Amino acid sequence: MARLNFATLADLPADVKQPQYDVNATTSGIVHIGPGAFHRAHQAVYTDLAMAHGGNWRIDGVSMRSKTLKEKLAEQDNLYALVVLDNEPYTQIIGSVNHVFVLADDRDAIMASLTAPTTHIISTTITEKGYCLDNQGNLDASHPDIVHDKDFPEEPVSAIGLIVAALAKRKATGTDEVTVISCDNLSDNGSKLGAAVVAFAELQDSELAAWIKANICFPNTMVDSITPATDEALVSQTSAALGVTDEWPIQREAFTQWVVEDKFSGPRPAWEKVGVTFTDDVHMFEKAKLRVLNGTHSTLAYVGSLLNIDTVFEAISKPEIEAFIRRLLTEEILPTIEVGDKMDLPAYADDILNRYHNRHIRHMLSQIAWDGSQKLPFRILNTVRDQIKTGGSIKQLSVPIAAWILFIAKRQQAGETITDPKAEQLFSLAKAHAGDVTALTNAVLDLHDVFAELTDNQDFRQAVHVQVSKLETISVENMAQQLGEL
């Protein structure tokens, strides 16, 4: 079978969407560090759509380590298919990727692209680890990659070092019209990236650090779209639908959101014409996502695990579970989010629940349940704090905490594992208090580095105990009654 490339575009089925601009005549204007699945299903798609409105904004992707993407797309002119999974699915060819570089092999080409006067956006999806931050969210100067890049600034191995090296050259040539955009699922992502870049520059050259602070913007962003991993089944399915081979397609739910702080130090694509929201308050959108989406996700994960349910779709398809989630949202989560007239919060919550009903997305509850000790403080406990401050109910907000504690006990008793940085400590508590959920609940709630001042709040502690006692005996058979009482 022929490969997907420029030569075979004309042979694709008529219902396959194609770029609405001349891909061959369009050059690069963006360098993206970390061109993984999410980037190719999200920012690259927005950019592909925006180029229908003009501009040279194709993307030079920089892989910090893996050669897979470069190898897979090499014979496809960097074209690939986006498969949107929904009740009305569609396939779209994305042409916004111009080059894929690998740091170990293409340093000169990468630096040339990063410092080109025509490059006006440097963006990242490098995961939280890629920022080389310490526990306080500041640059970790002792991180091995940072130590290396300080000693060998011309051969950086970290994204922070690479960006600083590029900005140093741009300072020298007077090409300051560039914006650095974090697209990672990290609170205050732009502020943290900017602070890390300036801190690393300060280790080398205080004048460079001052120039970056004065001239380069690092807008905060919020990103959202579920992107399941590419597997052989998707490759086969997509190639059959296209009539040509695509070695590395990507799949995504129909819903997608990108909110960007309106703070730029250079030109940008016409993203606002293709669905990107520009705002002066990203934190409002971020807070809504964290509490509405992530908070209910974690609730579904832990309650669902007690009922041996595998996926988000299966869980929300239980009327009793959906009714509980709606009560949780309406009565205890939404009242803590102030949006004024900038956002229709009830409609946003409805959109989230509608996404959960997408039968085409197999989003595993077991994966959402990872790292509970790290996620729950942001997804649930801050909402609890706000409700306590205003005298609001925390009855339903205590459910995911109670379910998490029982989830730990259940996994430990079954001899299974959990993915959590505190896994060893949590399992040790579960083993020490096996058969005594009251003692286990108290032991977990005593973890100050998870619950902070809430460990001393007797109302919160009692609320969790009440829900633990109710959930301890929950089953598929009595689910309607038990969830109705929560």
C-alpha distance (Angstrom), angle and dihedral (degrees) to the residues before:
residue distance angle dihedral
M1 . . .
A2 3.82 . .
R3 3.82 119.8 .
L4 3.78 127.0 -110.8
N5 3.81 106.3 -102.6
F6 3.80 141.2 123.1
A7 3.80 91.6 -72.8
T8 3.83 94.0 55.5
L9 3.82 99.3 43.0
A10 3.79 91.2 94.4
D11 3.82 90.6 56.3
L12 3.80 96.4 56.6
P13 3.82 119.9 112.2
A14 3.78 115.0 -87.1
D15 3.82 93.7 -116.0
V16 3.82 92.6 60.2
K17 3.80 109.6 99.4
Q18 3.80 115.8 -128.7
P19 3.82 135.0 -165.9
Q20 3.79 111.5 -75.1
Y21 3.80 94.3 -143.7
D22 3.78 136.7 59.6
V23 3.80 101.2 -84.5
N24 3.81 93.7 -172.0
A25 3.80 92.2 53.4
T26 3.82 95.6 46.5
T27 3.80 121.8 90.2
S28 3.79 135.6 -162.4
G29 3.79 127.0 -74.7
I30 3.81 101.3 154.6
V31 3.80 133.2 61.6
H32 3.79 113.1 -161.8
I33 3.80 120.4 -165.6
G34 3.80 111.2 -151.8
P35 3.83 105.7 23.3
G36 3.79 96.2 -169.0
A37 3.78 131.6 145.5
F38 3.78 97.3 -70.8
H39 3.79 94.2 49.6
R40 3.80 92.4 49.2
A41 3.82 90.7 49.6
H42 3.79 95.9 42.8
Q43 3.82 125.8 20.6
A44 3.81 93.5 24.4
V45 3.81 89.8 53.0
Y46 3.80 93.9 49.2
T47 3.81 88.6 49.1
D48 3.80 92.3 48.3
L49 3.81 90.2 53.6
A50 3.81 92.8 43.9
M51 3.80 92.8 56.4
A52 3.81 88.6 67.1
H53 3.82 82.4 73.5
G54 3.80 92.7 53.5
G55 3.78 139.8 -95.2
N56 3.79 138.5 101.1
W57 3.76 100.4 -91.8
R58 3.78 106.9 139.8
I59 3.78 115.1 143.7
D60 3.79 131.5 -114.6
G61 3.80 104.0 -156.3
V62 3.81 119.5 -149.5
S63 3.78 117.2 -157.8
M64 3.79 110.6 -162.1
R65 3.81 93.0 -154.6
S66 3.79 119.9 -17.0
K67 3.81 120.8 87.0
T68 3.81 94.6 -169.8
L69 3.80 99.3 98.3
K70 3.80 93.2 45.6
E71 3.79 91.5 49.9
K72 3.81 95.0 44.7
L73 3.80 95.6 49.1
A74 3.81 97.6 37.0
E75 3.81 94.0 95.6
Q76 3.81 93.6 39.2
D77 3.81 99.0 64.2
N78 3.82 82.5 -113.0
L79 3.80 91.4 -68.5
Y80 3.80 118.8 139.6
A81 3.78 139.6 169.3
L82 3.78 125.6 -108.4
V83 3.80 110.5 -152.6
V84 3.80 111.7 -158.9
L85 3.81 112.0 -153.0
D86 3.78 112.6 -148.1
N87 3.78 142.0 108.9
E88 3.80 85.3 -80.1
P89 3.82 100.8 38.0
Y90 3.76 124.1 -172.4
T91 3.78 140.0 177.4
Q92 3.79 123.4 -131.6
I93 3.80 128.8 -172.2
I94 3.81 112.1 -134.3
G95 3.80 117.5 -150.2
S96 3.79 101.2 169.9
V97 3.81 95.8 101.3
N98 3.81 108.6 90.5
H99 3.81 101.9 171.7
V100 3.79 137.3 2.2
F101 3.79 114.8 -150.1
V102 3.80 130.8 -174.3
L103 3.79 115.9 -145.9
A104 3.81 96.5 -135.1
D105 3.81 92.9 51.2
D106 3.80 106.4 30.1
R107 3.79 108.9 38.6
D108 3.79 95.7 136.2
A109 3.81 93.6 48.0
I110 3.81 91.0 46.6
M111 3.78 93.6 51.3
A112 3.79 91.0 45.8
S113 3.78 90.0 54.4
L114 3.81 94.7 43.9
T115 3.80 91.5 52.1
A116 3.81 99.9 38.1
P117 3.83 112.9 123.6
T118 3.82 87.1 -130.6
T119 3.82 92.2 59.5
H120 3.79 108.4 92.7
I121 3.82 101.9 159.7
I122 3.80 129.1 53.7
S123 3.81 109.5 -177.4
T124 3.79 135.4 177.8
T125 3.78 143.8 -154.5
I126 3.78 100.2 172.5
T127 3.86 100.3 136.3
E128 3.78 121.6 -116.7
K129 3.80 91.4 -72.4
G130 3.80 90.8 61.9
Y131 3.80 92.0 66.7
C132 3.84 92.3 65.0
L133 3.81 92.6 -139.6
D134 3.78 129.8 163.2
N135 3.81 126.2 -130.8
Q136 3.80 90.8 -81.0
G137 3.80 92.8 55.2
N138 3.81 94.8 -106.6
L139 3.79 128.4 122.0
D140 3.79 110.2 -77.1
A141 3.79 101.9 -133.8
S142 3.82 89.6 -170.6
H143 3.81 93.9 56.8
P144 3.85 107.1 121.2
D145 3.81 92.9 -126.0
I146 3.80 92.1 50.1
V147 3.81 91.4 47.0
H148 3.81 89.0 51.2
D149 3.79 93.7 47.9
K150 3.81 92.4 49.1
D151 3.80 89.8 54.2
F152 3.82 95.0 40.3
P153 3.84 106.4 29.7
E154 3.81 92.7 165.8
E155 3.81 92.0 57.3
P156 3.81 105.1 43.6
V157 3.79 120.2 179.2
S158 3.82 97.4 -174.5
A159 3.79 127.4 72.1
I160 3.82 88.6 -125.6
G161 3.80 91.7 54.1
L162 3.80 91.8 45.4
I163 3.81 92.8 51.9
V164 3.80 92.5 47.2
A165 3.81 91.5 48.8
A166 3.81 89.7 52.1
L167 3.81 93.6 46.5
A168 3.81 90.5 49.5
K169 3.81 89.7 57.1
R170 3.81 91.4 44.5
K171 3.81 89.5 52.5
A172 3.78 89.7 52.1
T173 3.82 92.0 51.4
G174 3.80 96.9 38.9
T175 3.81 94.1 -118.7
D176 3.79 99.4 137.7
E177 3.80 100.1 145.5
V178 3.78 95.3 107.9
T179 3.81 133.1 111.1
V180 3.81 123.3 -153.6
I181 3.81 112.0 -144.9
S182 3.79 126.3 -170.1
C183 3.81 112.8 -152.3
D184 3.79 96.2 179.6
N185 3.79 123.8 123.8
L186 3.78 91.4 -110.1
S187 3.80 128.8 123.6
D188 3.83 112.4 -108.5
N189 3.79 87.1 3.5
G190 3.79 96.7 167.4
S191 3.78 94.4 44.8
K192 3.81 91.4 49.2
L193 3.80 92.9 46.7
G194 3.80 91.6 48.1
A195 3.79 92.7 48.1
A196 3.82 91.5 48.8
V197 3.81 92.2 49.0
V198 3.81 92.4 48.9
A199 3.82 91.8 45.4
F200 3.80 91.8 52.1
A201 3.82 91.7 45.4
E202 3.83 88.1 52.1
L203 3.81 89.2 58.1
Q204 3.81 88.2 59.9
D205 3.78 108.9 27.7
S206 3.81 127.6 -0.9
E207 3.82 91.2 -158.4
L208 3.81 90.3 56.1
A209 3.80 90.2 49.7
A210 3.81 90.8 51.2
W211 3.83 91.2 47.8
I212 3.81 91.8 51.7
K213 3.82 91.7 49.3
A214 3.80 91.2 49.8
N215 3.81 99.5 42.4
I216 3.82 113.7 23.3
C217 3.80 125.6 72.3
F218 3.80 124.1 -150.2
P219 3.83 105.4 -169.1
N220 3.79 120.2 -161.0
T221 3.79 115.8 -120.7
M222 3.79 141.3 -172.5
V223 3.80 120.3 -148.7
D224 3.77 131.0 -172.0
S225 3.80 137.4 173.5
I226 3.79 131.0 114.3
T227 3.81 109.7 -116.3
P228 3.82 115.3 -176.5
A229 3.78 116.4 -155.0
T230 3.79 120.9 -91.3
D231 3.79 112.3 -107.4
E232 3.79 137.1 174.1
A233 3.79 91.1 -92.4
L234 3.81 90.8 58.7
V235 3.81 91.7 46.8
S236 3.82 91.3 52.1
Q237 3.79 94.3 42.8
T238 3.80 93.4 48.3
S239 3.79 95.4 45.7
A240 3.81 90.2 50.4
A241 3.81 91.2 50.3
L242 3.81 93.1 47.5
G243 3.79 97.9 41.7
V244 3.81 87.9 -132.7
T245 3.79 131.9 75.0
D246 3.79 119.4 -94.1
E247 3.80 108.6 -174.2
W248 3.81 96.0 -167.3
P249 3.83 115.3 25.7
I250 3.79 121.0 163.1
Q251 3.80 131.4 -140.2
R252 3.81 130.9 -152.0
E253 3.77 142.5 164.0
A254 3.80 116.5 -99.5
F255 3.81 93.2 -111.8
T256 3.78 114.8 86.3
Q257 3.79 132.2 164.0
W258 3.79 134.2 -175.5
V259 3.79 120.8 176.8
V260 3.80 116.6 -175.4
E261 3.78 130.6 -172.7
D262 3.80 107.5 -116.9
K263 3.81 94.2 -121.7
F264 3.81 115.7 116.4
S265 3.80 134.3 160.2
G266 3.81 94.9 -161.1
P267 3.80 143.6 10.3
R268 3.79 122.2 -48.8
P269 3.83 137.9 -165.2
A270 3.81 119.5 -92.7
W271 3.79 89.7 -94.6
E272 3.80 91.7 146.3
K273 3.83 88.7 66.2
V274 3.81 92.8 58.5
G275 3.78 102.7 47.5
V276 3.81 107.0 -74.8
T277 3.82 113.2 136.9
F278 3.80 116.3 -138.4
T279 3.78 114.4 -161.7
D280 3.80 144.1 156.7
D281 3.82 90.2 -130.8
V282 3.80 114.3 53.3
H283 3.81 89.9 157.0
M284 3.79 91.8 70.7
F285 3.81 91.2 56.6
E286 3.80 90.9 41.8
K287 3.81 91.7 52.0
A288 3.80 90.9 49.2
K289 3.79 91.9 50.8
L290 3.80 93.7 45.0
R291 3.78 94.3 50.9
V292 3.81 102.8 32.4
L293 3.82 101.9 35.6
N294 3.79 104.3 23.2
G295 3.81 94.8 34.7
T296 3.80 94.0 53.6
H297 3.80 91.0 40.1
S298 3.80 90.2 59.3
T299 3.79 90.8 44.7
L300 3.80 90.9 53.0
A301 3.81 91.0 45.7
Y302 3.79 96.9 55.1
V303 3.81 98.9 35.1
G304 3.81 89.4 44.2
S305 3.80 91.8 51.0
L306 3.81 90.2 57.2
L307 3.82 87.9 55.5
N308 3.84 94.0 44.9
I309 3.82 91.8 -115.6
D310 3.79 115.4 155.5
T311 3.82 109.0 -161.6
V312 3.79 142.6 33.7
F313 3.80 90.5 -117.3
E314 3.80 93.0 52.8
A315 3.81 91.3 48.1
I316 3.80 98.1 47.7
S317 3.82 89.6 44.6
K318 3.81 88.1 68.8
P319 3.85 103.3 91.0
E320 3.79 91.4 -147.5
I321 3.81 92.5 54.9
E322 3.79 93.7 46.1
A323 3.81 90.8 49.0
F324 3.80 90.0 52.7
I325 3.81 93.0 47.8
R326 3.81 90.4 50.5
R327 3.82 90.7 51.6
L328 3.78 90.7 48.3
L329 3.79 90.8 51.8
T330 3.78 97.9 43.2
E331 3.79 99.6 41.4
E332 3.82 105.2 33.0
I333 3.82 114.5 10.6
L334 3.81 107.4 41.1
P335 3.84 93.9 48.4
T336 3.85 88.5 63.7
I337 3.82 95.0 57.4
E338 3.81 118.1 80.7
V339 3.81 112.5 -163.1
G340 3.80 104.6 150.0
D341 3.79 110.0 -161.6
K342 3.81 94.2 -32.5
M343 3.79 95.4 90.3
D344 3.81 138.4 22.0
L345 3.78 96.6 -130.0
P346 3.85 98.8 -174.8
A347 3.81 89.6 49.3
Y348 3.81 89.9 49.2
A349 3.81 90.1 52.0
D350 3.81 90.1 49.6
D351 3.82 89.6 50.7
I352 3.80 89.8 53.2
L353 3.81 92.4 51.8
N354 3.79 90.9 46.5
R355 3.80 88.4 54.3
Y356 3.79 89.8 53.8
H357 3.81 88.1 57.0
N358 3.83 91.9 60.4
R359 3.82 101.4 119.4
H360 3.81 90.7 -168.3
I361 3.82 93.8 66.5
R362 3.81 114.3 76.6
H363 3.80 98.6 -160.2
M364 3.79 107.0 174.4
L365 3.80 118.4 -136.2
S366 3.80 88.9 -151.4
Q367 3.80 89.8 64.1
I368 3.81 93.7 46.4
A369 3.83 87.4 51.8
W370 3.82 91.8 62.5
D371 3.81 118.7 115.6
G372 3.79 96.8 9.0
S373 3.81 93.0 164.7
Q374 3.81 89.0 58.6
K375 3.80 100.0 38.0
L376 3.80 104.2 41.2
P377 3.83 95.5 64.7
F378 3.81 89.3 61.4
R379 3.79 100.0 31.8
I380 3.81 99.8 43.8
L381 3.81 115.7 -0.7
N382 3.81 97.0 61.8
T383 3.80 87.8 53.2
V384 3.81 88.6 50.4
R385 3.81 89.5 52.5
D386 3.79 92.4 52.0
Q387 3.80 92.0 49.2
I388 3.81 91.0 49.6
K389 3.82 91.0 50.6
T390 3.80 91.9 54.8
G391 3.80 96.0 38.5
G392 3.79 92.2 -110.6
S393 3.79 126.9 150.5
I394 3.81 120.6 -84.6
K395 3.79 94.7 179.3
Q396 3.82 95.1 110.6
L397 3.81 95.3 33.5
S398 3.81 87.0 61.1
V399 3.81 90.4 61.8
P400 3.84 98.3 78.1
I401 3.82 89.8 46.9
A402 3.80 91.4 50.7
A403 3.79 91.8 44.6
W404 3.83 90.5 49.9
I405 3.80 91.0 54.1
L406 3.81 91.1 49.8
F407 3.82 89.8 44.5
I408 3.82 88.7 57.7
A409 3.80 91.8 48.3
K410 3.80 92.7 46.8
R411 3.81 93.6 50.5
Q412 3.79 93.1 46.3
Q413 3.80 92.9 49.1
A414 3.81 90.9 49.3
G415 3.80 91.8 51.6
E416 3.81 91.0 -117.9
T417 3.79 129.1 132.2
I418 3.77 135.8 -116.9
T419 3.79 128.4 -149.7
D420 3.78 105.2 -126.0
P421 3.82 134.2 119.3
K422 3.81 86.6 -125.2
A423 3.81 94.7 46.1
E424 3.80 94.9 119.6
Q425 3.80 93.3 49.0
L426 3.81 93.6 44.3
F427 3.79 92.7 49.2
S428 3.79 90.6 47.1
L429 3.81 89.4 56.0
A430 3.80 91.3 46.4
K431 3.79 91.3 51.2
A432 3.81 93.5 46.1
H433 3.81 91.6 51.7
A434 3.79 99.2 35.3
G435 3.79 110.4 158.0
D436 3.81 93.5 13.7
V437 3.80 109.1 87.4
T438 3.81 92.0 172.5
A439 3.79 91.4 60.2
L440 3.81 91.5 42.3
T441 3.79 91.2 50.7
N442 3.80 91.3 52.4
A443 3.81 91.5 46.4
V444 3.81 92.8 51.8
L445 3.80 92.9 44.1
D446 3.81 87.7 53.4
L447 3.82 90.2 65.9
H448 3.78 97.9 111.0
D449 3.80 94.6 -173.5
V450 3.83 88.0 61.7
F451 3.81 103.5 35.0
A452 3.84 101.7 23.5
E453 3.82 111.0 -176.1
L454 3.81 91.5 -2.2
T455 3.81 88.6 77.4
D456 3.81 86.6 74.5
N457 3.80 96.2 43.9
Q458 3.79 105.5 103.3
D459 3.81 94.2 -168.4
F460 3.81 90.8 56.8
R461 3.80 92.3 44.1
Q462 3.78 91.8 50.2
A463 3.81 92.4 47.2
V464 3.80 90.6 54.0
H465 3.81 91.8 47.9
V466 3.80 90.8 52.5
Q467 3.81 91.9 52.8
V468 3.81 93.0 44.5
S469 3.80 89.7 56.2
K470 3.80 91.0 50.6
L471 3.80 96.5 44.0
E472 3.79 94.9 44.4
T473 3.80 90.4 80.7
I474 3.80 99.7 33.3
S475 3.79 116.3 134.7
V476 3.78 138.5 160.8
E477 3.82 88.2 -97.4
N478 3.81 96.4 55.3
M479 3.81 97.3 27.8
A480 3.82 95.3 111.1
Q481 3.79 93.1 53.5
Q482 3.81 96.3 41.0
L483 3.81 96.1 46.9
G484 3.79 90.4 44.7
E485 3.79 88.7 58.6
L486 3.80 96.4 48.0
